[in-house]
Amino acid sequence: MTDVWTWPARIGVLLGTGLFLALLIPILVIQVRRYGATSPARLLGAAALAVYGTALVAYTLLPLPSGDLATWCASYGYDGAQLRPLQIVADIRERTAGLSLGATLRDISVLQGVFNVVLFVPWGILVRRYLGWGLFASAASALGASLLIEVTQLTGIFGLIPCSYRLADVDDLLTNTLGGVLGALVAPWVLRWMPGARTLAASRGTPRPVTLWRRLFGMAVDYLAYTALAGVLALTIGLGYYLLTGRAAADSLAVWLGTSGLAWVLVFVLPLVTGSGESLGQRTVWLAVVPADGDGDGDAGRDGHAGGDGRARLAPSARLRRGLAGGALWGLLQALSDAATMFDVGALAPAQGLATTVATVLVLAVLFTRDRRGLSGKVAPYRLVDARTLAPAVSPAGPPRQARARRSRPSR
């Protein structure tokens, strides 16, 4: 009996932790963009949400029938739902008549009812405090989630299983909703140590120091963006070719250019040559590139020029040096490594080793440069500053055109 109650919890911890780790980078990106920095407390809340959500699915929908589903349904399936409200009260009275208090509390019908309430208490806590919903909305979400679970059970996961493989019970709906309401009521006290999303978002524009964590996380975002985009492009091209021709796409130069080559251009080259030249990862963590001998606010120095917004930007030659000593070089070597694998070209075989070496050097350079500019920052040269310190410069030509036009309009 104990295993029946605990194995879904073990699944929740195991798979929920895996789900959280798989989504860790996107979660961190969302936090950095929404709050201006990461929040360890809300990161812990995201982990709890992943574990709880996985455990909830395990408790309510697993295990699934196996083997011959028709035979299984004939033996174990349910004909319909239990639609009589508070039938659980009558069942408890019938099963516990004449029992002692201790025996009553240990009865399976009592335990099942209590468990259905407890199961949704975390739902109310997380929705109220982590998501920031109100009491009524949190209660309504618990009702909606429980209703979805019961309908899923009743319809055999919407027809995937030819019967109701678990009993859909209106009392489960009531007890789950009660648990959600209780959780929402205690949430402000249980999770009072967790800052609210609005509180953190209010300081989104506050500049922060350029730390090692920000640099390494930005580099990780660039790496994952390239890898994910190349994979998505390969899947899209392969699936599209198969749908059009009925055959798998053969390895070709066009396929390589449309996958690894295009991913390299979009992730590394395009950000380098447009705007102020920050990579996707650097923009994600609010880092800005300014010429090393300029002040970042109009004074470009000898390796830069002033942009249209008055900000100092790297000159084209400095951008080229930055790319050859930074992520663009790694991306090119990685793309060539993909070509070596795709075409079995021996001359390109060293590309993977070179890509690994370059990545190692780039990371170590960030570790051992005091201002965290890394190798490309020394070669270009440039400095990395918090983008929020660079206020838009006022144009020396005067106020905006619309304002001047408004003032030049004759008075009546």
C-alpha positions as CSV (number, residue, x, y, z in Angstrom):
1,M,0.0,0.0,0.0
2,T,2.8,2.4,0.9
3,D,4.3,2.0,-2.6
4,V,1.0,2.9,-4.2
5,W,1.1,6.2,-2.4
6,T,4.8,7.0,-2.8
7,W,5.9,5.8,-6.3
8,P,4.2,8.8,-8.1
9,A,6.1,11.1,-5.7
10,R,9.4,9.4,-6.7
11,I,8.5,9.9,-10.3
12,G,7.7,13.5,-9.7
13,V,11.0,14.2,-8.0
14,L,13.0,12.3,-10.7
15,L,11.2,13.5,-13.8
16,G,10.4,16.9,-12.4
17,T,14.0,17.6,-11.6
18,G,14.9,16.5,-15.2
19,L,12.3,18.8,-16.6
20,F,13.5,21.7,-14.5
21,L,17.1,21.2,-15.6
22,A,16.0,20.9,-19.3
23,L,14.2,24.3,-18.9
24,L,16.8,25.9,-16.7
25,I,18.4,28.1,-19.4
26,P,15.0,29.4,-20.7
27,I,13.9,30.1,-17.1
28,L,17.0,32.0,-16.4
29,V,16.6,34.0,-19.6
30,I,13.1,34.9,-18.7
31,Q,14.2,36.0,-15.2
32,V,17.0,38.1,-16.5
33,R,14.8,39.8,-19.1
34,R,11.8,40.3,-16.8
35,Y,13.6,41.2,-13.5
36,G,16.9,42.5,-14.8
37,A,18.8,39.7,-12.9
38,T,18.2,36.2,-11.6
39,S,16.2,35.5,-8.5
40,P,17.4,32.3,-6.6
41,A,14.2,32.3,-4.6
42,R,12.0,32.3,-7.7
43,L,14.3,29.8,-9.3
44,L,13.6,27.5,-6.4
45,G,9.9,28.1,-7.0
46,A,10.3,27.1,-10.6
47,A,11.9,23.9,-9.5
48,A,9.1,23.2,-7.1
49,L,6.5,23.9,-9.8
50,A,8.2,21.4,-12.2
51,V,8.4,18.7,-9.5
52,Y,4.8,19.2,-8.3
53,G,3.4,19.3,-11.8
54,T,5.1,16.1,-12.8
55,A,4.0,14.4,-9.5
56,L,0.4,15.6,-10.1
57,V,0.3,14.0,-13.5
58,A,1.8,10.8,-12.0
59,Y,-0.8,10.7,-9.2
60,T,-3.8,11.4,-11.3
61,L,-3.1,9.8,-14.7
62,L,-0.6,7.0,-14.1
63,P,-0.2,4.1,-14.5
64,L,-1.6,3.7,-18.0
65,P,-3.1,0.4,-19.2
66,S,-0.8,-1.9,-21.1
67,G,-1.1,-5.0,-23.3
68,D,-4.4,-5.6,-25.2
69,L,-6.4,-2.5,-24.4
70,A,-9.7,-4.0,-25.3
71,T,-9.2,-6.9,-23.0
72,W,-8.0,-4.6,-20.2
73,C,-11.0,-2.3,-20.6
74,A,-13.4,-5.3,-20.5
75,S,-11.9,-6.4,-17.2
76,Y,-10.9,-3.1,-15.4
77,G,-12.5,-0.2,-17.3
78,Y,-15.3,2.0,-15.9
79,D,-18.7,2.5,-17.6
80,G,-19.1,6.1,-16.5
81,A,-18.4,8.8,-13.9
82,Q,-19.5,9.1,-10.3
83,L,-21.7,12.2,-10.4
84,R,-23.3,12.2,-7.0
85,P,-21.8,15.1,-4.9
86,L,-20.5,14.1,-1.4
87,Q,-20.9,10.4,-2.1
88,I,-17.5,10.1,-0.3
89,V,-19.2,11.1,2.9
90,A,-21.7,8.3,2.6
91,D,-18.9,5.9,1.7
92,I,-16.9,6.9,4.8
93,R,-19.9,6.5,7.1
94,E,-20.6,3.0,5.7
95,R,-17.0,1.8,5.8
96,T,-16.2,3.2,9.3
97,A,-19.4,2.4,11.1
98,G,-18.5,0.9,14.5
99,L,-14.7,1.5,14.1
100,S,-12.5,3.3,16.6
101,L,-11.2,6.8,15.9
102,G,-7.8,5.4,15.1
103,A,-9.2,2.7,12.7
104,T,-11.4,5.4,11.1
105,L,-8.5,7.7,10.4
106,R,-6.6,4.8,8.8
107,D,-9.5,3.7,6.6
108,I,-8.7,3.9,2.9
109,S,-11.8,6.0,2.1
110,V,-10.8,8.6,4.7
111,L,-7.2,8.6,3.5
112,Q,-8.3,9.0,-0.1
113,G,-10.5,12.0,0.7
114,V,-7.8,13.7,2.8
115,F,-5.2,13.0,0.1
116,N,-7.3,14.5,-2.6
117,V,-7.4,17.7,-0.6
118,V,-3.7,17.7,0.2
119,L,-2.8,17.0,-3.4
120,F,-4.0,20.4,-4.5
121,V,-2.8,22.5,-1.6
122,P,0.6,23.1,-3.4
123,W,-1.4,24.1,-6.5
124,G,-3.0,26.9,-4.6
125,I,0.2,28.0,-2.9
126,L,2.2,28.1,-6.2
127,V,-0.5,29.8,-8.3
128,R,-1.2,32.4,-5.6
129,R,2.3,33.3,-4.7
130,Y,4.6,32.2,-7.5
131,L,2.3,33.2,-10.4
132,G,0.9,36.1,-8.5
133,W,-2.8,35.3,-9.1
134,G,-5.5,36.5,-6.8
135,L,-7.5,34.2,-4.4
136,F,-10.5,33.8,-6.6
137,A,-8.3,33.1,-9.7
138,S,-6.2,30.6,-7.8
139,A,-9.3,28.7,-6.7
140,A,-10.8,28.8,-10.2
141,S,-7.5,27.5,-11.6
142,A,-7.6,24.5,-9.2
143,L,-11.2,23.8,-10.2
144,G,-10.2,24.0,-13.9
145,A,-7.2,21.7,-13.5
146,S,-9.2,19.2,-11.5
147,L,-11.9,19.2,-14.1
148,L,-9.4,18.7,-16.9
149,I,-8.0,15.7,-15.0
150,E,-11.4,14.1,-14.5
151,V,-12.4,14.6,-18.1
152,T,-9.0,13.1,-19.2
153,Q,-9.7,10.0,-17.0
154,L,-13.3,9.7,-18.2
155,T,-12.4,9.9,-21.9
156,G,-9.4,7.6,-21.7
157,I,-7.0,10.5,-22.5
158,F,-9.4,11.8,-25.1
159,G,-9.8,8.5,-26.9
160,L,-6.3,7.2,-26.8
161,I,-7.6,4.4,-24.5
162,P,-11.0,2.9,-25.4
163,C,-12.5,3.2,-21.9
164,S,-12.4,5.2,-18.7
165,Y,-9.3,3.7,-17.2
166,R,-9.8,5.5,-13.9
167,L,-13.0,6.5,-12.2
168,A,-13.9,10.1,-12.8
169,D,-15.5,11.3,-9.6
170,V,-17.3,14.6,-8.9
171,D,-16.1,14.3,-5.3
172,D,-12.5,14.4,-6.5
173,L,-13.4,17.7,-8.2
174,L,-14.8,19.1,-4.9
175,T,-11.9,17.9,-2.7
176,N,-9.2,19.1,-5.2
177,T,-10.8,22.5,-5.4
178,L,-11.0,22.7,-1.6
179,G,-7.3,21.9,-1.5
180,G,-6.5,24.6,-4.0
181,V,-8.5,27.1,-1.9
182,L,-6.7,26.2,1.3
183,G,-3.3,26.5,-0.5
184,A,-4.2,29.9,-1.8
185,L,-5.3,31.1,1.6
186,V,-2.0,30.1,3.3
187,A,0.3,31.0,0.4
188,P,1.1,34.5,1.6
189,W,2.5,33.0,4.8
190,V,4.1,29.8,3.4
191,L,6.0,31.6,0.6
192,R,6.4,35.0,2.1
193,W,10.2,34.6,1.7
194,M,9.7,34.5,-2.1
195,P,9.7,38.0,-3.8
196,G,6.8,38.7,-6.1
197,A,7.3,39.1,-9.8
198,R,6.1,42.7,-9.8
199,T,8.5,43.6,-7.0
200,L,11.4,42.3,-8.9
201,A,10.3,43.8,-12.2
202,A,10.2,47.2,-10.6
203,S,14.0,47.1,-10.4
204,R,14.5,45.8,-13.9
205,G,16.2,48.9,-15.1
206,T,18.7,49.1,-12.3
207,P,22.3,48.6,-13.6
208,R,24.3,45.7,-12.2
209,P,28.0,44.9,-12.2
210,V,29.5,43.0,-15.1
211,T,30.1,39.7,-13.3
212,L,31.7,36.4,-14.3
213,W,28.2,34.8,-14.1
214,R,26.7,37.2,-16.6
215,R,29.5,36.7,-19.1
216,L,29.4,32.9,-18.9
217,F,25.7,32.8,-19.0
218,G,25.7,35.0,-22.1
219,M,28.2,32.6,-23.8
220,A,26.0,29.7,-22.9
221,V,23.0,31.4,-24.5
222,D,24.9,31.9,-27.7
223,Y,26.0,28.3,-27.8
224,L,22.5,26.9,-27.1
225,A,20.9,29.4,-29.6
226,Y,23.3,28.1,-32.3
227,T,22.7,24.4,-31.5
228,A,19.0,24.7,-31.1
229,L,18.6,26.8,-34.3
230,A,20.7,24.4,-36.4
231,G,18.7,21.5,-35.0
232,V,15.3,23.2,-35.8
233,L,16.5,24.1,-39.3
234,A,17.7,20.6,-40.0
235,L,14.4,19.1,-38.8
236,T,12.4,21.6,-40.8
237,I,14.3,21.0,-44.0
238,G,14.3,17.2,-43.5
239,L,10.5,17.1,-42.8
240,G,9.7,19.5,-45.6
241,Y,11.8,17.5,-48.2
242,Y,10.1,14.3,-47.1
243,L,6.6,15.7,-47.4
244,L,7.4,17.1,-50.8
245,T,9.2,14.1,-52.3
246,G,8.5,11.2,-50.0
247,R,12.3,10.6,-49.5
248,A,14.8,11.6,-46.9
249,A,16.9,14.6,-47.7
250,A,20.4,13.6,-48.8
251,D,23.4,15.4,-47.3
252,S,24.3,18.3,-49.6
253,L,25.9,21.7,-49.6
254,A,22.4,23.3,-49.8
255,V,21.4,21.3,-46.7
256,W,24.5,22.4,-44.8
257,L,24.1,26.0,-45.8
258,G,20.4,25.9,-44.7
259,T,21.2,24.4,-41.3
260,S,24.7,25.0,-39.7
261,G,25.6,27.8,-42.2
262,L,22.4,29.7,-41.7
263,A,22.5,29.2,-37.9
264,W,26.0,30.6,-37.8
265,V,25.0,33.7,-39.8
266,L,21.9,34.4,-37.7
267,V,23.4,33.7,-34.3
268,F,27.0,35.0,-34.6
269,V,27.4,37.2,-37.8
270,L,24.2,39.2,-37.9
271,P,24.4,40.5,-34.3
272,L,28.1,41.3,-34.8
273,V,27.5,43.6,-37.8
274,T,24.3,45.2,-36.8
275,G,23.4,47.7,-34.0
276,S,26.2,48.0,-31.4
277,G,27.5,44.6,-32.1
278,E,26.5,42.6,-29.0
279,S,25.9,38.9,-29.3
280,L,22.5,37.4,-28.6
281,G,23.7,36.2,-25.2
282,Q,25.2,39.5,-24.3
283,R,22.0,41.3,-25.1
284,T,20.1,38.8,-23.1
285,V,22.1,39.6,-19.9
286,W,22.0,43.4,-20.5
287,L,25.7,43.8,-21.6
288,A,26.7,46.5,-24.1
289,V,29.9,46.8,-26.1
290,V,31.7,50.1,-26.2
291,P,35.2,51.0,-27.6
292,A,37.9,50.6,-25.0
293,D,39.2,54.1,-25.4
294,G,35.7,55.7,-25.7
295,D,33.3,56.6,-22.9
296,G,30.4,54.7,-24.4
297,D,28.2,57.8,-24.6
298,G,29.2,59.7,-27.8
299,D,33.0,59.5,-27.4
300,A,33.9,56.6,-29.7
301,G,37.7,56.7,-29.5
302,R,39.9,55.6,-32.3
303,D,38.3,52.1,-32.6
304,G,34.8,53.3,-32.9
305,H,32.3,55.7,-34.2
306,A,29.1,57.4,-33.0
307,G,25.9,55.7,-33.9
308,G,22.6,57.4,-34.9
309,D,21.5,57.4,-31.2
310,G,24.7,59.1,-30.1
311,R,26.2,55.9,-28.6
312,A,29.8,54.9,-29.3
313,R,30.0,51.8,-31.5
314,L,32.9,49.7,-32.7
315,A,34.3,50.4,-36.1
316,P,34.0,47.7,-38.8
317,S,37.6,46.7,-38.4
318,A,37.2,46.3,-34.6
319,R,34.1,44.2,-35.2
320,L,36.0,41.9,-37.5
321,R,38.8,41.4,-34.9
322,R,36.1,40.8,-32.3
323,G,34.5,38.1,-34.4
324,L,37.8,36.4,-35.2
325,A,38.7,36.3,-31.5
326,G,35.2,35.4,-30.2
327,G,32.1,33.5,-30.6
328,A,31.9,33.9,-34.4
329,L,35.1,32.0,-34.8
330,W,33.8,29.2,-32.6
331,G,30.5,29.1,-34.5
332,L,32.4,28.9,-37.9
333,L,34.5,26.0,-36.7
334,Q,31.5,24.2,-35.3
335,A,29.7,24.7,-38.6
336,L,32.7,23.3,-40.5
337,S,32.8,20.4,-38.1
338,D,29.2,19.7,-39.0
339,A,30.2,19.8,-42.6
340,A,33.0,17.3,-42.0
341,T,30.5,14.9,-40.4
342,M,27.9,15.4,-43.1
343,F,30.3,15.0,-46.1
344,D,33.0,12.9,-44.6
345,V,35.7,15.4,-45.6
346,G,39.0,14.5,-44.0
347,A,40.4,18.0,-44.5
348,L,37.7,19.4,-42.2
349,A,38.1,16.7,-39.5
350,P,40.2,18.9,-37.2
351,A,37.5,21.5,-37.0
352,Q,35.8,19.9,-34.1
353,G,39.0,19.7,-32.1
354,L,39.7,23.3,-33.0
355,A,36.2,24.4,-32.0
356,T,36.6,22.7,-28.6
357,T,40.0,24.4,-28.1
358,V,38.7,27.8,-29.1
359,A,35.7,27.4,-26.7
360,T,38.1,26.5,-23.9
361,V,40.3,29.5,-24.6
362,L,37.4,31.9,-24.7
363,V,36.0,30.7,-21.4
364,L,39.5,30.8,-19.7
365,A,40.0,34.3,-21.1
366,V,36.9,35.5,-19.4
367,L,38.0,33.9,-16.2
368,F,41.4,35.5,-16.2
369,T,40.5,39.0,-17.4
370,R,39.6,41.3,-14.5
371,D,37.0,43.3,-16.3
372,R,35.6,40.0,-17.9
373,R,36.0,41.4,-21.4
374,G,37.7,38.1,-22.5
375,L,40.0,37.5,-25.5
376,S,37.9,39.4,-28.1
377,G,37.7,42.4,-25.7
378,K,41.5,42.6,-25.7
379,V,41.9,42.1,-29.4
380,A,39.2,44.5,-30.7
381,P,39.6,46.2,-28.1
382,Y,36.4,47.0,-26.3
383,R,34.8,47.2,-22.9
384,L,31.6,45.5,-21.6
385,V,29.3,47.7,-19.6
386,D,25.8,47.2,-18.3
387,A,23.5,48.4,-21.1
388,R,21.2,50.2,-18.6
389,T,24.0,52.6,-17.8
390,L,23.9,54.0,-21.4
391,A,21.1,56.5,-21.4
392,P,19.9,57.6,-24.8
393,A,22.0,60.6,-25.8
394,V,20.3,63.9,-26.6
395,S,21.0,64.9,-30.2
396,P,23.2,68.0,-30.6
397,A,20.9,69.2,-33.4
398,G,18.3,70.1,-30.8
399,P,14.9,68.7,-29.7
400,P,13.0,66.1,-31.7
401,R,11.6,67.2,-35.0
402,Q,8.0,66.8,-33.8
403,A,8.6,69.1,-30.9
404,R,10.3,71.8,-33.1
405,A,7.4,71.6,-35.6
406,R,4.9,72.0,-32.8
407,R,6.7,75.2,-31.6
408,S,7.0,76.6,-35.1
409,R,3.3,76.4,-35.6
410,P,1.8,79.9,-35.6
411,S,-0.5,80.7,-32.6
412,R,-4.1,81.5,-33.2
